[in-house]
């Protein structure tokens, strides 16, 4: 494990343990056209250095990639 990896893991663990809400939501597009919908795969946190920590729900097998969308302000306040 490199020093940078250790530092990254320490920052991520700290962010999760302090109760920080996710800054992004991870979704995969299902279908195409007007009937397309998004399935939520997990959440992500902005680390402040231009990268994100992504935590997927359960055990995921993701084929074809996924999208990371910022959490909307009204969703954070529960409205």
DADAFEN-V924509 format. One line per field, one symbol per residue. ss: DSSP state (A for helix, B for strand, O for the rest). phi: phi as a letter, one per 20 degrees, with the letter a starting at -180 (. if undefined). burial: + if it has 16 or more other ideal C-beta (glycine too) atoms within 10 Angstrom, else -. A space follows every 50 residues. Layout:
ss: ???
phi: ???
burial: ???
This chain:
ss: OOAAAAAAAAAAAAAAAOOOOOOBBBBBBBOOAAAOBBBBBBBBBBOOOO OBBBBBOOOOOOOOOOBBBBOOAAAAOOO
phi: .efffffffffffffffenfffeccdccfdnbmfefbddfdrcbcfendn dcedcefmdddddnnbdcdfffgfffene
burial: -------+------+------+++++++------------++++++---- -++------------+-+-----------
